[in-house]
Amino acid sequence: MNPASVGIVETQYLDLPGSLRLDSGRTLRQVRVAYETYGTLSPARDNVILVCHALSGDAHAAGLSSAPPEEGTRDGFAAAGSPKGIGWWDGMIGPGKAFDTDRYFVVSTNLLGGCRGTTGPSSVNPDTGRPYGSDFPVITVADMVRCERAFLDSMGIHRLAAVAGGSLGGMQALEWATSYPDQVDTIVVIASTHALQPQGVAWNAIARESIMRDPAWQGGDYYGTGRAPDAGMGVARMVGHITYLSAPSLAEKFGRRLQSGDDIRYTLHEPEFEVESYLRHQADSFVRRFDANTYLHLSRALTYFDLRLPEAAKSITARTLLIAFSSDWLYPPSGSETIAAALRDEGKPVELHLIDAPYGHDCFLLEEARQIPVVRAFLHEGRP
C-alpha cells in the first residue's frame, strides 16, 4: 500500500464552547483542540473512528502534512525514501488499510495537555495572558477523553464506530469504553495496558526527574526566559526511548560496534559506541519538537491510569480487540491477557491477538503490516 494514500492534509483547530472540568477539581476554559480528519462522514454520522495517539504523538496521524515540521513524529520510523511530514499511523489509515477511509470517517486529535496545537502547558492562560507553565493543572487520561468527547460534540458526532490507539492511545480507548459505554461500538487497544506496571512507573519517574532537576526547567516557568530544560529533556527521551525497544532489537541493530571502527578513544564525554550516538541523536531531535512540561504532564497521566479491573469490565459494552507484542516488556502481553480475562468473565465480546515480534513496545508503529488484517477483520465483522 502506498504511503500517504489520504493525500495532503492540513491540521485544523476547534475552540470548545465551554469550560472543561478536570479530575483534579480545576477547570480549564478556552480549550483549543488540534485535529485532522480522513475519509467521508456518512449522512447518519455512524462511521466515525477516533484514533488516539501515544505520549509523543500529535493530530497528524495520516497523509502528508501541508506544513511539515522540522522534526516529525514519524521521522524515526518511516521507511527509507518516505516523504517528509508523513503521519505517525499512515500505514494504518487510508483506503483499504486497517482504518479504511473508503468506509470510515477517521478523526485524530492532539490530546489535552499537548504541545502540537491543543491546549497544554505552553499555551496562553486566558487569565494571565502568559503561558500556563507551572500553573497548568495535572491531567488524567479521563480528562483527555472528556476533552475528546466535548470536541466531538462540537463536531456534531455523538456516537463512535470505534476508538483505537496504541500505548497511551490504548488507555484512552479503554477509558472511552468505561466512561461512555453507550457511545462506543468497538475499541481497538494495541500495545497498551489496564495499569502501568511498577517497572514502568519507575522508568517514567526517572525521566521526569531528569527534566525537573535541570536548572533550566525553572519550576516549569521557562517560557520566554531564553532557557529551556533541553539537557534534562534529552535524558528523559533517552530513558523513554530505551523502554520502547527490546534487548534483542538493540543487539541486532547496534551490537557493541564502536563509532570509530575498532579503536577505542578512551573518552568520558563523547559517544564511543554506536548505540550511544543513536540515543544522543534521538534526544537532540526530540527536544526540537516537544515541550518538556507536556512530557511531564502526559507521563504523569499515563502513570495515574488504572482501569480498576475486574470491576470496570462490568460497564464495558463495546466489542474489544486487544493486540499485544511478545517483546514488549513495558506494556507486556500479560496486561492484555488480564483485560481479556476480566471481559470474558463478564461474558463480554473480546479478541486477543499476540504477535511475535522483536522490536519491543515500538512494534505497534513498526509492525503495521501484521496488524492491518487483524484490525480490518475485527472492524468489518461487526459492520455491514
FIKOL-445523 format. One record per residue: residue in three letters; x negated, y, z negated of N, C-alpha, C, O in turn. Coordinates in steps of 0.001 Angstrom, whole numbers, plus 500000, padded with zeros to 6 digits. Example, Ala and Ser with C-alpha at 12.3 -4.5 7.8 and 13.67 -1.06 7.14 Angstrom:
FIKOL-445523
ALA486810494310492200487700495500492200486800496700492200485764496681491535
SER487150497750492920486330498940492860487100500030492130486591501138491961
***
This chain:
FIKOL-445523
MET499164498806500000500000500000500000499128501244500000498115501302499304
ASN499518502217500767498710503420500875498801504261499610499876504395499025
PRO497648504839499175497715505755498052498483507001498438498570507370499609
ALA499041507642497416499755508917497600500879508800498614501094509716499408
SER501608507669498597502667507467499578503897508325499304504835508325500102
VAL503912509062498181505017510007497960504641511396498464505424512337498332
GLY503446511531499040503052512788499667502498513807498689502071513470497584
ILE502513515062499117502004516155498291503101516597497325504249516802497719
VAL502728516740496059503701517021495010503269518265494239502087518464493959
GLU504247519090493906503972520286493113504578520122491719505756519792491586
THR503783520350490698504284520305489323505237521464489098504956522599489483
GLN506374521165488467507389522181488178507509522378486670506955521608485885
TYR508243523423486277508341523772484861509786524116484516510495524748485299
LEU510208523686483324511551523970482848511472524420481393510807523785480574
ASP512150525513481079512218526013479710513490525482479059514592525710479558
LEU513332524771477942514501524233477252515375525374476749514862526394476288
PRO516686525208476836517586526306476469517663526572474966517996527685474557
GLY517364525580474146517472525761472702516183525448471985515147525225472611
SER516251525433470663515084525094469846514971523577469699515924522839469952
LEU513798523134469290513543521710469127513177521440467675512141521892467188
ARG514040520697466993513801520336465601512883519124465547513078518159466286
LEU511869519173464661510851518134464591510989517306463314511630517723462349
ASP510377516133463333510408515257462159509777515915460936510159515617459805
SER508820516802461155508131517471460048509018518489459338508662518989458271
GLY510170518796459928511033519832459391510844521175460061511651522086459874
ARG509781521305460842509526522536461586510413522587462832510970521575463257
THR510528523767463398511296523964464628510440524707465644509785525697465318
LEU510454524218466869509785524911467963510839525575468834511837524948469189
ARG510629526821469174511531527474470110510753527876471355509525527962471336
GLN511481528117472426510894528439473728509901527352474168508732527616474447
VAL510417526131474216509600524993474645509664524873476165510743524847476757
ARG508505524802476773508399524604478226507929523183478502507071522650477798
VAL508509522573479549508144521209479933507664521214481380508358521701482273
ALA506470520666481604505955520470482962506428519107483456506422518135482700
TYR506840519030484730507362517762485224507187517647486742506983518634487449
GLU507275516400487207507323516103488633508396515055488870508728514278487974
THR508938515038490087509928514021490454509544513407491789508897514044492620
TYR509955512155491983509662511407493204510904510598493576511513509960492716
GLY511278510624494850512466509911495282513681510820495282513560512038495149
THR514855510218495433516102510972495573517085510570494481517319509384494253
LEU517656511559493810518653511313492780519958510883493440520438511544494361
SER520528509781492974521781509277493550522946510194493161522867510898492155
PRO524029510192493953525194511021493612525735510736492211526223511639491532
ALA525646509482491785526138509114490454525112509386489361525404509217488177
ARG523906509810489753522807510096488812522500508883487928522235509025486734
ASP522538507704488523522342506479487755521089505705488168520939504532487825
ASN520195506360488901518998505655489390517711506304488882516695506300489576
VAL517755506860487671516615507621487153515698506727486326516147505992485446
ILE514406506804486628513375506161485817512482507257485247511938508074485989
LEU512338507268483946511413508180483279510107507439483021510106506409482347
VAL508989507951483548507689507361483252506971508263482259506931509482482425
CYS506408507651481231505781508377480124504279508094480117503854506948480264
HIS503487509139479946502038508954480069501352508656478737501934508822477665
ALA500111508216478837499288507912477669498646509187477132498965510283477592
LEU497749509052476168497209510196475437496643511274476356496939512454476166
SER495850510905477330495146511911478134495809512180479479495204512808480348
GLY497058511710479668497741511889480940498427513238481059498212514146480256
ASP499264513343482092499999514584482336501208514276483209501535513111483439
ALA501872515326483697503076515142484505502773514608485899503666514077486560
HIS501533514738486357501200514351487728500927512853487802499782512409487715
ALA501999512084487964501900510627487942501688510006489310501137508909489400
ALA502111510676490388502041510066491722501849511135492779502082512321492545
GLY501415510681493954501206511603495067499934512407494916499127512178494015
LEU499776513361495830498630514271495797499082515611495244500073516179495703
SER498362516110494267498716517395493676498521518515494688497523518552495407
SER499487519424494733499369520574495634498276521529495174497787522346495954
ALA497891521422493893496815522254493344495950521379492448496016521497491224
PRO495132520494493041494363519542492237493383520243491308492683521162491732
PRO493323519823490044492381520431489098490958519975489391490732519021490136
GLU490013520671488792488598520294488967488362518867488498487649518100489145
GLU488968518518487366488869517161486828490281516608486691491104517177485974
GLY490569515496487377491900514920487337491983513735486400490967513121486074
THR493200513408485962493401512287485051492985510965485678492484510082484982
ARG493183510820486966492933509555487653491498509423488171491104508350488627
ASP490728510489488106489432510503488787488542509327488401487836508789489255
GLY488560508919487142487690507832486708488144506458487156487398505489487011
PHE489363506346487703489909505042488078490169504904489572490327503789490070
ALA490217506024490296490549505982491713489504505204492497488312505260492196
ALA489967504483493500489053503725494350488170504672495143488538505818495404
ALA487005504179495521486071504987496305486752505488497565487418504722498261
GLY486590506762497860487197507342499046488590507877498842489164508464499759
SER489163507685497634490510508199497375490483509719497364489499510314496925
PRO491539510353497838491560511818497867491611512403496466492097511767495531
LYS491109513609496331491115514291495039492537514712494690493312515094495567
GLY492873514641493411494182515084492964495260514027493040496444514361493098
ILE494878512753493040495871511689493120496471511447491735495770511573490731
GLY497760511099491669498453510899490402497917509707489627497401508751490206
TRP498048509778488305497436508764487440498084507386487573497448506387487238
TRP499352507297488061500002505993488260500466505867489695501506505264489962
ASP499704506430490625500106506452492024500301505050492594501159504836493451
GLY499507504103492120499641502741492622500948502071492235501331501062492826
MET501633502631491243502863502022490739504119502733491216505209502167491147
ILE503984503983491706505150504803492055505134505127493542504149505664494048
GLY506214504808494246506299505115495670507160504099496386507630503144495769
PRO507377504287497672508200503339498444507641501923498378506482501687498717
GLY508470500993497940508072499592497879507190499227496712506831498059496558
LYS506830500191495884505952499902494752506771499473493533507977499252493647
ALA506137499355492386506825498884491191508030499756490878509134499255490666
PHE507810501057490851508896502017490658509204502591492040508653503606492466
ASP510105501893492711510350502061494145511161503333494402512339503407494051
THR510525504324495014511196505598495252512216505528496397512916506506496663
ASP512301504381497072513407504183498017514694503841497270515789503952497823
ARG514557503430496030515713503024495225515935503930494017517067504149493586
TYR514828504451493480514909505163492206514443506617492324513668506977493210
PHE514938507421491413514503508804491242513596508806490007514068508688488876
VAL512310508940490241511319508810489168510954510196488641510636511106489406
VAL511006510332487324510694511591486661509499511383485748509445510411484995
SER508540512298485818507365512254484941507200513613484290507196514635484976
THR507062513635482961506844514899482263505514514863481518505020513800481143
ASN504949516046481312503843516175480368504480516235478984505381517040478748
LEU504021515394478081504721515262476810504499516457475881503562517235476057
LEU505382516583474892505294517645473894503937517589473186503458516518472812
GLY503334518762473013502007518830472400500880518783473410499706518844473041
GLY501238518673474709500237518529475757499502519820476062499749520865475460
CYS498596519710477011497817520879477424497822521032478934496973521720479501
ARG498802520376479593498872520444481045500243520961481480500848520447482421
GLY500724522001480766501938522659481196503092522607480226503964523476480257
THR503116521589479349504156521509478322503659522182477048502460522185476770
THR504570522746476285504211523471475067503371522606474134503728521476473800
GLY502239523181473727501317522494472836500514523507472043500848524692472050
PRO499473523075471366498692523975470507498048525151471247497833526206470652
SER497738524984472529497114526076473285498131527034473886497751528046474475
SER499434526727473746500487527600474270500667528819473368500265528811472205
VAL501272529857473918501502531083473149502692530893472208503778530487472623
ASN502460531196470945503518531178469942504382532421470128503883533537469989
PRO505677532250470441506515533428470702506657534349469489507025535514469638
ASP506367533837468296506489534660467097505274535550466867505369536553466160
THR504137535197467456502911535969467212502303536562468476501530537518468408
GLY502657535987469645502040536442470891500644535901471091499951536311472022
ARG500213534984470233498881534371470335499022532851470428500073532319470072
PRO498000532141470894498085530685470927498386530117469539497918530638468527
TYR499169529048469512499524528422468237498291528049467418498209528387466237
GLY497333527354468034496165526898467298496552526083466088497310525120466200
SER496035526464464923496265525701463693497718525732463240498107524943462380
ASP498526526626463800499920526732463378500847525809464163502046525760463888
PHE500305525079465137501175524162465869501539523005464952500658522424464319
PRO502831522657464868503242521632463901502788520232464284502580519928465458
VAL502639519394463282502388517974463511503597517385464223504738517669463858
ILE503348516566465237504434515970466010504354514452465955503316513876465628
THR505468513822466281505569512367466294506026511902467671506429512709468508
VAL505958510603467893506480510038469142507980510315469253508485510560470348
ALA508690510277468126510120510583468151510358512023468596511335512298469292
ASP509474512950468201509592514338468650509395514436470155510108515177470832
MET508426513688470680508186513681472124509435513213472873509830513807473877
VAL510046512147472373511237511600473022512407512565472886513204512715473813
ARG512509513211471748513563514218471554513422515344472571514418515843473095
CYS512184515741472847511916516768473851512290516274475240512881517016476025
GLU511950515022475550512308514449476851513824514361477023514346514591478114
ARG514533514023475928515989513955476000516579515337476289517488515464477109
ALA516068516370475620516559517734475851516250518186477275517057518864477909
PHE515072517803477771514693518140479145515651517498480145516129518170481059
LEU515933516218479983516822515517480904518248516055480825518944516125481838
ASP518681516434479630519996517064479511520064518333480353521068518602481011
SER518975519111480323518929520344481114518944520056482607519374520891483404
MET518469518860482985518473518445484391519804517815484800519998517472485966
GLY520716517663483847521993517027484146521905515522484241522751514886484870
ILE520876514939483614520679513486483637520949512957482231520264513331481280
HIS521945512090482104522372511659480775522131510180480515522257509722479379
ARG521787509429481554521511508005481370520310507619482229520107508162483315
LEU519523506676481727518305506267482419518388504798482821518735503934482016
ALA518063504537484080517968503144484531516803502453483852516855501252483585
ALA515735503219483568514576502643482882513717503748482289513688504875482784
VAL513024503399481226511929504208480694510705503313480709510759502178480236
ALA509601503811481249508417502979481415507164503740481024507094504959481181
GLY506170503015480512504898503650480200503901502664479646504263501582479185
GLY502640503051479696501572502252479124500978502950477927500935504179477875
SER500517502169476956499843502721475776500793503632474997501869503185474599
LEU500430504889474770501331505845474123502632505986474910503686506227474321
GLY502572505839476228503788505865477040504720504717476708505940504883476733
GLY504161503547476396504977502411475990505645502641474651506774502202474428
MET504940503338473747505550503696472462506767504591472677507788504441472004
GLN506648505527473624507790506393473924508967505580474463510117505841474109
ALA508682504599475314509755503754475845510464503010474710511692502920474698
LEU509700502484473768510294501790472622511117502747471764512187502389471272
GLU510611503963471589511346504961470806512658505330471495513685505495470838
TRP512619505458472824513857505718473579514880504622473302516055504911473074
ALA514442503376473322515366502251473169515983502192471781517083501665471617
THR515287502730470774515829502710469415516585503996469079517581503952468357
SER516126505136469591516774506416469287518018506660470132518982507272469671
TYR517990506171471388519113506392472313519512505071472976519457504950474200
PRO519908504092472180520146502750472737521249502689473784521226501817474653
ASP522226503612473712523332503583474663523056504395475915523944504560476751
GLN521819504914476061521483505767477198520352505201478063519910505854479008
VAL519887504000477748518760503390478454519127501967478852519470501155477992
ASP519058501655480142519382500309480609518225499336480385518430498222479904
THR517015499759480733515847498886480619514647499692480143514591500907480332
ILE513682499006479521512397499624479193511274498722479684511373497496479645
VAL510209499359480144509018498647480618507849499134479760507413500280479870
VAL507360498249478917506351498596477907505064497851478250505012496623478173
ILE504029498596478628502799497993479140501619498355478239501407499524477918
ALA500854497339477833499656497553477010499953498476475837499240499450475597
SER501010498154475118501424499009474006501689498140472782501352496956472765
THR502296498740471755502474498026470507503582498664469690503982499802469938
HIS504072497914468711505073498436467780504426499312466712505092500164466123
ALA503138499112466458502395499910465477500912499642465676500495498491465811
LEU500126500694465695498680500558465889498066499760464743498380499999463577
GLN497196498818465076496529498016464067495506498849463288495049499873463796
PRO495129498434462053494202499222461234492898499576461943492360500662461728
GLN492378498677462787491146498984463511491364500154464462490496501018464594
GLY492519500187465124492833501304465997493012502590465223492560503648465662
VAL493668502511464071493820503681463213492445504229462832492225505440462842
ALA491539503338462502490195503752462084489437504437463219488833505488463005
TRP489457503863464417488757504478465543489333505859465870488591506790466181
ASN490649505981465797491268507283466036490847508298464989490633509468465305
ALA490727507856463747490298508756462673488882509269462930488596510446462712
ILE488001508388463391486620508804463688486611509841464807485890510836464734
ALA487410509605465837487471510556466955487953511924466482487394512952466865
ARG488996511934465646489493513226465150488467513917464262488280515131464345
GLU487805513142463415486787513726462540485668514384463340485154515431462946
SER485290513777464456484202514346465258484575515724465788483709516589465924
ILE485863515939466089486326517253466536486370518228465368485858519343465465
MET486979517809464269487192518733463158485906519097462426485854520120461743
ARG484863518268462559483585518583461925482670519419462819481584519817462400
ASP483103519679464033482365520581464919482649522006464445483811522415464434
PRO481630522777464052481877524140463561482644525007464556483335525945464159
ALA482526524701465835483222525500466843484725525245466851485466525972467513
TRP485191524224466127486634523977466037487336525108465286488461525477465622
GLN486681525646464287487156526828463559488550526633462960489389527534462980
GLY488765525444462433490055525155461820491193525058462812492360525044462420
GLY490866524992464103491878524902465155492154526210465852492897526248466832
ASP491557527297465353491811528624465935490607529106466748490032530160466472
TYR490247528322467740489081528650468563489450529369469858488560529828470573
TYR490739529480470176491150530134471425490762531609471401491020532318470429
GLY490138532058472488489767533448472619488522533853471864488163535030471852
THR487848532889471226486643533228470446485363533079471252484293533504470814
GLY485470532480472425484265532230473215483569530943472842482552530594473442
ARG484099530224471856483531528936471444484642527912471343485753528228470919
ALA484342526689471730485296525584471626484530524347471158483328524239471403
PRO485209523417470489484522522244469931484186521196470985484587520037470880
ASP483445521622472000483129520711473102482262519533472648482428518413473132
ALA481341519789471718480462518708471257481282517636470532481145516447470819
GLY482124518057469603482948517097468879483940516409469786484198515214469646
MET484501517171470724485462516604471665484781515552472550485370514518472864
GLY483544515828472942482815514870473765482587513560473035482739512486473617
VAL482221513644471759482025512424470972483351511689470799483398510461470869
ALA484432512444470574485750511817470446486100511045471708486640509941471635
ARG485794511622472867486080510941474126485213509699474279485696508672474757
MET483956509767473889483104508590473945483675507458473096483760506313473539
VAL484064507798471873484634506797470968485911506219471566486082505002471638
GLY486809507115471998488065506650472564487860505798473798488516504770473963
HIS486954506220474665486746505510475924486243504088475675486654503156476366
ILE485372503920474710484860502587474401485987501677473902485997500480474191
THR486929502247473157488037501408472677488946500958473806489670499973473659
TYR488923501665474938489772501291476069489151500184476922489828499589477761
LEU487867499911476705487156498922477512486996497624476722487476497515475594
SER486328496653477314486049495394476625484553495102476717483862495625477591
ALA484069494271475817482655493906475841482251493242477161481213493597477719
PRO483041492285477681482661491678478967482625492687480118481742492613480972
SER483580493633480151483574494595481254482375495531481174481808495899482203
LEU481980495922479958480784496759479800479531495992480199478644496537480854
ALA479463494724479802478292493909480150478184493730481658477095493799482228
GLU479337493499482298479323493304483758478934494583484485478201494540485474
LYS479417495709484005479207496976484705477817497554484464477216498136485366
PHE477300497388483223476046498070482876474933497141482404473757497433482625
GLY475282496020481754474247495199481145473392496037480204473900496898479486
ARG472087495774480216471138496594479449470209497366480401469043497614480093
ARG470758497733481555469940498423482541469530499808482053470323500539481459
LEU468289500143482316467742501440481924468020502477482999468184502151484175
GLN468070503726482573468232504828483508467053504935484470467226505236485651
SER465877504690483958464659504933484748463977503628485140462780503455484908
GLY464721502729485722464129501474486171463744500596485002464560500345484115
ASP462489500120484993462032499187483963461238499863482852460774499194481929
ASP461080501166482931460203501861481986461008502571480897461851503422481180
ILE460729502200479645461319502903478508460564504203478294459334504223478321
ARG461298505287478082460671506606477937460430506984476482459748507971476207
TYR460980506215475549460814506482474121461280507894473767460496508736473330
THR462587508128473969463166509431473660464390509237472774465132508265472914
LEU464582510180471862465749510136470989466932510890471573468081510560471278
HIS466673511879472384467699512868472726468347512674474093469415513235474340
GLU467754511920474962468303511727476292468727510278476483468164509382475855
PRO469721510035477350470159508657477589469027507792478134468328508186479067
GLU468854506617477548467883505655478056468568504585478910468021504135479916
PHE469759504189478496470475503120479179471596503703480035472131504772479741
GLU471938502987481089472989503452481998474311503667481274475040504609481581
VAL474626502796480310475898502933479605475930504239478802476994504837478641
GLU474793504675478307474743505942477581475011507114478510475746508037478161
SER474419507074479680474644508128480655476100508167481099476673509238481296
TYR476691506984481254478101506887481641478991507550480597479897508308480943
LEU478741507273479339479555507863478271479381509380478212480343510108477969
ARG478178509847478428477957511298478429478715511946479587479275513031479436
HIS478732511282480735479483511804481879480980511849481558481654512830481870
GLN481493510794480939482898510771480559483230511919479605484277512555479725
ALA482335512174478669482547513254477708482554514610478401483433515434478148
ASP481584514842479269481485516139479951482703516395480836483196517521480901
SER483189515355481516484360515514482382485610515800481566486439516627481948
PHE485738515110480437486955515218479643487108516606479024488207517160479020
VAL486025517169478503486150518473477838486505519574478828486975520638478426
ARG486285519330480117486639520343481118488127520336481450488632521291482040
ARG488835519270481076490246519182481470491207519016480302492420519022480510
PHE490703518868479078491608518550477981491310519417476769490162519777476507
ASP492369519745476034492258520610474863492052519781473598492730518775473388
ALA491121520209472765490775519454471555491946519372470577492186518315469994
ASN492674520464470392493813520424469479494903519479469975495543518795469177
THR495116519438471285496076518480471836495633517062471527496449516222471147
TYR494342516793471687493813515461471369494115515103469919494547513986469634
LEU493893516038469007494145515792467589495619515459467341495935514503466633
HIS496512516254467927497939516068467682498461514769468285499236514062467640
LEU498052514443469507498567513226470143497974511980469494498654510964469353
SER496710512060469100496083510938468410496790510661467094497019509505466739
ARG497135511717466371497839511537465104499243510985465349499711510138464588
ALA499917511450466392501271510985466679501301509489466962502164508784466439
LEU500380508994467776500412507568468093499978506735466890500356505569466770
THR499174507341465988498798506639464767499988506514463823500140505491463156
TYR500831507540463758502025507502462916503058506489463415503831505954462620
PHE503077506225464719504171505439465298504298504066464642503317503332464523
ASP505509503730464220505796502423463638507257502094463956508173502738463444
LEU507460501092464802508812500728465227509626500099464104510850500007464186
ARG508928499665463051509561499059461871510375497820462239511583497735462017
LEU509653496878462807510247495580463101510313494750461828509505494970460925
PRO511230493816461720512195493394462757513485494219462780514314494039463672
GLU513666495133461794514931495853461675515278496612462953516433496612463379
ALA514266497274463580514529498101464760515093497294465921515813497832466762
ALA514769496006465970515239495164467083516759495068467110517345494814468163
LYS517401495269465966518858495169465910519532496251466756520609496031467309
SER518889497429466854519530498550467550519208498600469035519870499328469774
ILE518212497848469496517811497891470904518787497083471745519028495905471483
THR519341497733472755520243497037473682519646496934475087520136496153475903
ALA518612497697475380518001497704476708517314496373477001516699495773476120
ARG517426495923478240516584494814478694515134495274478598514792496387478997
THR514288494395478060512918494809477746511903493959478493511960492729478459
LEU510974494625479167509829493962479792508573494385479059508300495578478922
LEU507813493420478592506535493662477927505415493063478767505484491897479157
ILE504392493848479043503213493344479747502000493607478871501774494739478445
ALA501218492567478600500011492684477786498830492106478560499002491368479531
PHE497625492457478107496407492020478802495482491292477826495283491720476689
SER494932490197478298494185489287477429492995489956476737492673489605475602
SER492339490909477398491113491502476848491349492816476114490392493478475713
ASP492607493202475935492940494461475275492893494249473761493837493716473179
TRP491792494668473122491668494486471682492209495685470904492402495597469691
LEU492456496812471595493008497988470922494522497845470750495064498146469686
TYR495202497381471809496632497070471774496763495589472143497190495264473251
PRO496405494706471238496276493284471587497617492637471943498676493127471551
PRO497558491538472685498789490826473058499644490435471861500859490281471991
SER499028490275470706499796489889469520500870490925469188501922490570468657
GLY500617492207469494501613493246469262502838493040470128503970493141469656
SER502603492749471416503723492483472327504463491213471930505685491132472056
GLU503715490220471451504351488980471013505249489224469803506310488611469682
THR504824490120468905505639490453467734506939491127468150508005490815467620
ILE506846492057469107508047492728469612508987491714470264510188491709469997
ALA508432490863471115509254489873471826509956488939470846511136488631471015
ALA509228488484469817509816487564468840510970488224468083512005487603467838
ALA510773489499467716511820490205466981513079490371467837514194490226467337
LEU512902490673469117514052490826470016514742489487470249515971489418470249
ARG513972488430470446514570487109470671515354486648469450516412486033469578
ASP514827486950468261515529486566467038516898487233466944517808486709466301
GLU517039488396467590518314489110467594519150488789468832520220489363469038
GLY518645487858469657519373487475470861519326488527471955520209488565472812
LYS518301489391471942518195490470472920517393490011474140516468489211474000
PRO517732490503475326517020490095476548515620490698476617515468491920476594
VAL514610489857476701513225490328476731512362489370477551512534488152477490
GLU511442489936478311510433489163479034509056489627478577508820490823478406
LEU508155488678478381506773488994478032505845488347479053505900487137479272
HIS504999489151479670504019488652480634502619488987480125502308490148479859
LEU501789487974479993500400488149479595499524487988480828499523486932481460
ILE498784489025481167497901488999482336496470488818481875495968489591481059
ASP495820487803482398494424487523482065493532488431482908493401488230484116
ALA492928489417482280492099490396482992491012490896482048491231490938480838
PRO489847491276482569488688491538481707488457492986481296487477493263480604
TYR489317493920481693488949495336481574489445496028480320489375497254480232
GLY489946495276479343490400495884478109491698496663478281492524496353479140
HIS491853497684477438493089498463477443493316499163478781494462499386479172
ASP492254499506479477492374500194480765493001499327481848493241499804482957
CYS493266498073481547493909497200482543495221497777483046495595497554484197
PHE495924498518482195497240498998482650497107500021483770498074500285484485
LEU495911500605483931495641501501485054494887500805486181494989501208487340
LEU494134499766485849493277499110486842493926497895487502493573497541488627
GLU494864497259486816495475496018487322496869496272487885497792495495487641
GLU497019497350488633498334497700489170498877496633490109500069496327490073
ALA498022496067490944498487495096491944499143493890491296500055493296491872
ARG498692493523490110499259492354489429500502492714488617501302491840488285
GLN500660493971488305501849494407487571503035494662488505504189494461488125
ILE502741495109489733503808495533490643504875494463490847506054494771490675
PRO504530493210491208505605492222491444506392491896490180507582491589490250
VAL505735491960489031506423491673487771507461492756487485508606492451487152
VAL507062494018487615507964495132487327509085495197488353510247495395487996
ARG508742495030489627509772495069490687510842494006490442512036494297490517
ALA510423492790490152511376491704489944512264491989488736513467491730488764
PHE511668492518487690512430492812486470513464493905486710514617493763486302
LEU513073494979487358513995496077487604515120495686488561516280496042488352
HIS514763494953489606515767494591490616516719493505490119517829493365490633
GLU516284492739489120517134491680488582518403492248487935519474491643487998
GLY518257493411487319519403493976486621520128495048487419520953495778486869
ARG519827495153488720520425496233489506520850495726490876520075495008491507
PRO522017496054491361522451495590492678521573496163493773521791495879494951
***
